[in-house]
């Protein structure tokens, strides 16, 4: 976990992020995330995990996810704290970020999280469709020369 000074102020010191990523790669993982002192899953050095943090992509995903409840693919959509042990029992787990936007987490500490990322990919599809179909007022065309 980042010390409060790094977590609450914008600065150029990304060393904790880099060290976390390097440690994950040394262990054969693609990415990492932190756990707080109380044992709750927090965030990663460059991504959010599941619905725990409320970035722009996660907020929009929370608005879109009820569509999967309506068609019976999800039981419900909730926000709350989750411990590491609860997270490891998840049927599916995902990274959510503005550059991803949704990617499945398939393994944690050498334990398979899920065989098929059905809901993760359905959520990813919802976000991608929303990005393409979004109103012009929310998208800015950038001319490339």
C-alpha positions, 0 to 999 in steps of 0.5 A: 500500500502506498504511504498516505503522502504518496496516495493523497498528493500528486507527485512525480515519485512513482517508485512504489508503483514500479517496485510493485510491478517489478515484484509481480513480474518476478513472480510471473504475474502480469500486474499487481495490486495492493492490500491495505493494513486491514486486509482489504483489496485496494488498487494496483500501481496503474489499475483499479480492481473490480468495483472497489474504487470509483474511477470514471470507467468504474462509475460508468460500468456501475451505470451499465452493469444493471443491464446484465441484471435485467437480462438475468446474467447477474444477480445484483450490482453492489459496492462495498469492501472486500477482503482478500479471502472473499476476493479469492472466492470470486467466480470472476474478477477483473481489472478496470481502468481507462486504458484497458478498460476491462480485463479478466484476472484469471489467477491469484497466488497460483490459484485459478480465479475462473475458467471462463470470463463470461461476465467480465467480457460481457461488461467489457462489451458494454463499456466498448459499445458505450464508448462507440455509441456515446453522444457527441457531446461527450466525445471530442474528435481529435484531428491527426495530421 
